[in-house]
Amino acid sequence: MRLLVDQSILRSLIYITFYFLFLHFS
């Protein structure tokens, strides 16, 4: 269960980072 939570948090961080880069470079 904990692994699943960690994966979802990590995925959210990755999405947020990409979104931030997208906003920054557009």
mmCIF file of the N, C-alpha and C atoms, coordinates in Angstrom:
data_MODEL
# 
_entry.id   MODEL 
# 
loop_
_atom_site.group_PDB 
_atom_site.id 
_atom_site.type_symbol 
_atom_site.label_atom_id 
_atom_site.label_alt_id 
_atom_site.label_comp_id 
_atom_site.label_asym_id 
_atom_site.label_entity_id 
_atom_site.label_seq_id 
_atom_site.pdbx_PDB_ins_code 
_atom_site.Cartn_x 
_atom_site.Cartn_y 
_atom_site.Cartn_z 
_atom_site.occupancy 
_atom_site.B_iso_or_equiv 
_atom_site.pdbx_formal_charge 
_atom_site.auth_seq_id 
_atom_site.auth_comp_id 
_atom_site.auth_asym_id 
_atom_site.auth_atom_id 
_atom_site.pdbx_PDB_model_num 
ATOM 1  N N  . MET A 1 1  ? 0.841 -1.206 0.000   1.00 0.00 ? 1  MET A N  1 
ATOM 2  C CA . MET A 1 1  ? 0.000 0.000  0.000   1.00 0.00 ? 1  MET A CA 1 
ATOM 3  C C  . MET A 1 1  ? 0.879 1.260  0.000   1.00 0.00 ? 1  MET A C  1 
ATOM 4  N N  . ARG A 1 2  ? 1.887 1.243  0.830   1.00 0.00 ? 2  ARG A N  1 
ATOM 5  C CA . ARG A 1 2  ? 2.763 2.410  0.905   1.00 0.00 ? 2  ARG A CA 1 
ATOM 6  C C  . ARG A 1 2  ? 3.464 2.656  -0.434  1.00 0.00 ? 2  ARG A C  1 
ATOM 7  N N  . LEU A 1 3  ? 3.871 1.601  -1.089  1.00 0.00 ? 3  LEU A N  1 
ATOM 8  C CA . LEU A 1 3  ? 4.542 1.750  -2.379  1.00 0.00 ? 3  LEU A CA 1 
ATOM 9  C C  . LEU A 1 3  ? 3.624 2.434  -3.389  1.00 0.00 ? 3  LEU A C  1 
ATOM 10 N N  . LEU A 1 4  ? 2.355 2.061  -3.360  1.00 0.00 ? 4  LEU A N  1 
ATOM 11 C CA . LEU A 1 4  ? 1.382 2.656  -4.276  1.00 0.00 ? 4  LEU A CA 1 
ATOM 12 C C  . LEU A 1 4  ? 1.258 4.161  -4.015  1.00 0.00 ? 4  LEU A C  1 
ATOM 13 N N  . VAL A 1 5  ? 1.207 4.529  -2.753  1.00 0.00 ? 5  VAL A N  1 
ATOM 14 C CA . VAL A 1 5  ? 1.107 5.947  -2.382  1.00 0.00 ? 5  VAL A CA 1 
ATOM 15 C C  . VAL A 1 5  ? 2.356 6.694  -2.848  1.00 0.00 ? 5  VAL A C  1 
ATOM 16 N N  . ASP A 1 6  ? 3.523 6.117  -2.610  1.00 0.00 ? 6  ASP A N  1 
ATOM 17 C CA . ASP A 1 6  ? 4.770 6.753  -3.034  1.00 0.00 ? 6  ASP A CA 1 
ATOM 18 C C  . ASP A 1 6  ? 4.797 6.947  -4.546  1.00 0.00 ? 6  ASP A C  1 
ATOM 19 N N  . GLN A 1 7  ? 4.324 5.942  -5.281  1.00 0.00 ? 7  GLN A N  1 
ATOM 20 C CA . GLN A 1 7  ? 4.309 6.047  -6.741  1.00 0.00 ? 7  GLN A CA 1 
ATOM 21 C C  . GLN A 1 7  ? 3.403 7.173  -7.206  1.00 0.00 ? 7  GLN A C  1 
ATOM 22 N N  . SER A 1 8  ? 2.243 7.289  -6.603  1.00 0.00 ? 8  SER A N  1 
ATOM 23 C CA . SER A 1 8  ? 1.306 8.342  -7.023  1.00 0.00 ? 8  SER A CA 1 
ATOM 24 C C  . SER A 1 8  ? 1.858 9.732  -6.694  1.00 0.00 ? 8  SER A C  1 
ATOM 25 N N  . ILE A 1 9  ? 2.503 9.859  -5.541  1.00 0.00 ? 9  ILE A N  1 
ATOM 26 C CA . ILE A 1 9  ? 3.112 11.141 -5.166  1.00 0.00 ? 9  ILE A CA 1 
ATOM 27 C C  . ILE A 1 9  ? 4.236 11.483 -6.141  1.00 0.00 ? 9  ILE A C  1 
ATOM 28 N N  . LEU A 1 10 ? 5.064 10.500 -6.447  1.00 0.00 ? 10 LEU A N  1 
ATOM 29 C CA . LEU A 1 10 ? 6.171 10.724 -7.374  1.00 0.00 ? 10 LEU A CA 1 
ATOM 30 C C  . LEU A 1 10 ? 5.647 11.125 -8.747  1.00 0.00 ? 10 LEU A C  1 
ATOM 31 N N  . ARG A 1 11 ? 4.591 10.444 -9.189  1.00 0.00 ? 11 ARG A N  1 
ATOM 32 C CA . ARG A 1 11 ? 3.993 10.761 -10.485 1.00 0.00 ? 11 ARG A CA 1 
ATOM 33 C C  . ARG A 1 11 ? 3.443 12.183 -10.491 1.00 0.00 ? 11 ARG A C  1 
ATOM 34 N N  . SER A 1 12 ? 2.811 12.594 -9.415  1.00 0.00 ? 12 SER A N  1 
ATOM 35 C CA . SER A 1 12 ? 2.275 13.959 -9.341  1.00 0.00 ? 12 SER A CA 1 
ATOM 36 C C  . SER A 1 12 ? 3.406 14.980 -9.401  1.00 0.00 ? 12 SER A C  1 
ATOM 37 N N  . LEU A 1 13 ? 4.487 14.707 -8.705  1.00 0.00 ? 13 LEU A N  1 
ATOM 38 C CA . LEU A 1 13 ? 5.625 15.622 -8.729  1.00 0.00 ? 13 LEU A CA 1 
ATOM 39 C C  . LEU A 1 13 ? 6.188 15.745 -10.137 1.00 0.00 ? 13 LEU A C  1 
ATOM 40 N N  . ILE A 1 14 ? 6.266 14.623 -10.839 1.00 0.00 ? 14 ILE A N  1 
ATOM 41 C CA . ILE A 1 14 ? 6.779 14.639 -12.207 1.00 0.00 ? 14 ILE A CA 1 
ATOM 42 C C  . ILE A 1 14 ? 5.860 15.454 -13.108 1.00 0.00 ? 14 ILE A C  1 
ATOM 43 N N  . TYR A 1 15 ? 4.549 15.246 -12.962 1.00 0.00 ? 15 TYR A N  1 
ATOM 44 C CA . TYR A 1 15 ? 3.597 16.004 -13.778 1.00 0.00 ? 15 TYR A CA 1 
ATOM 45 C C  . TYR A 1 15 ? 3.682 17.494 -13.479 1.00 0.00 ? 15 TYR A C  1 
ATOM 46 N N  . ILE A 1 16 ? 3.782 17.839 -12.218 1.00 0.00 ? 16 ILE A N  1 
ATOM 47 C CA . ILE A 1 16 ? 3.881 19.251 -11.827 1.00 0.00 ? 16 ILE A CA 1 
ATOM 48 C C  . ILE A 1 16 ? 5.152 19.873 -12.409 1.00 0.00 ? 16 ILE A C  1 
ATOM 49 N N  . THR A 1 17 ? 6.247 19.136 -12.361 1.00 0.00 ? 17 THR A N  1 
ATOM 50 C CA . THR A 1 17 ? 7.508 19.636 -12.897 1.00 0.00 ? 17 THR A CA 1 
ATOM 51 C C  . THR A 1 17 ? 7.412 19.890 -14.393 1.00 0.00 ? 17 THR A C  1 
ATOM 52 N N  . PHE A 1 18 ? 6.833 18.921 -15.121 1.00 0.00 ? 18 PHE A N  1 
ATOM 53 C CA . PHE A 1 18 ? 6.678 19.098 -16.562 1.00 0.00 ? 18 PHE A CA 1 
ATOM 54 C C  . PHE A 1 18 ? 5.766 20.272 -16.884 1.00 0.00 ? 18 PHE A C  1 
ATOM 55 N N  . TYR A 1 19 ? 4.704 20.392 -16.124 1.00 0.00 ? 19 TYR A N  1 
ATOM 56 C CA . TYR A 1 19 ? 3.765 21.491 -16.334 1.00 0.00 ? 19 TYR A CA 1 
ATOM 57 C C  . TYR A 1 19 ? 4.456 22.838 -16.094 1.00 0.00 ? 19 TYR A C  1 
ATOM 58 N N  . PHE A 1 20 ? 5.259 22.895 -15.056 1.00 0.00 ? 20 PHE A N  1 
ATOM 59 C CA . PHE A 1 20 ? 5.992 24.113 -14.731 1.00 0.00 ? 20 PHE A CA 1 
ATOM 60 C C  . PHE A 1 20 ? 6.965 24.479 -15.849 1.00 0.00 ? 20 PHE A C  1 
ATOM 61 N N  . LEU A 1 21 ? 7.679 23.479 -16.355 1.00 0.00 ? 21 LEU A N  1 
ATOM 62 C CA . LEU A 1 21 ? 8.604 23.722 -17.458 1.00 0.00 ? 21 LEU A CA 1 
ATOM 63 C C  . LEU A 1 21 ? 7.854 24.184 -18.700 1.00 0.00 ? 21 LEU A C  1 
ATOM 64 N N  . PHE A 1 22 ? 6.717 23.559 -18.948 1.00 0.00 ? 22 PHE A N  1 
ATOM 65 C CA . PHE A 1 22 ? 5.914 23.928 -20.112 1.00 0.00 ? 22 PHE A CA 1 
ATOM 66 C C  . PHE A 1 22 ? 5.480 25.394 -20.020 1.00 0.00 ? 22 PHE A C  1 
ATOM 67 N N  . LEU A 1 23 ? 5.016 25.799 -18.863 1.00 0.00 ? 23 LEU A N  1 
ATOM 68 C CA . LEU A 1 23 ? 4.599 27.188 -18.675 1.00 0.00 ? 23 LEU A CA 1 
ATOM 69 C C  . LEU A 1 23 ? 5.796 28.134 -18.805 1.00 0.00 ? 23 LEU A C  1 
ATOM 70 N N  . HIS A 1 24 ? 6.919 27.706 -18.304 1.00 0.00 ? 24 HIS A N  1 
ATOM 71 C CA . HIS A 1 24 ? 8.098 28.559 -18.302 1.00 0.00 ? 24 HIS A CA 1 
ATOM 72 C C  . HIS A 1 24 ? 8.626 28.802 -19.718 1.00 0.00 ? 24 HIS A C  1 
ATOM 73 N N  . PHE A 1 25 ? 8.574 27.773 -20.556 1.00 0.00 ? 25 PHE A N  1 
ATOM 74 C CA . PHE A 1 25 ? 9.172 27.873 -21.890 1.00 0.00 ? 25 PHE A CA 1 
ATOM 75 C C  . PHE A 1 25 ? 8.196 28.279 -22.984 1.00 0.00 ? 25 PHE A C  1 
ATOM 76 N N  . SER A 1 26 ? 6.932 28.363 -22.644 1.00 0.00 ? 26 SER A N  1 
ATOM 77 C CA . SER A 1 26 ? 5.962 28.697 -23.693 1.00 0.00 ? 26 SER A CA 1 
ATOM 78 C C  . SER A 1 26 ? 5.741 30.215 -23.803 1.00 0.00 ? 26 SER A C  1 
# 
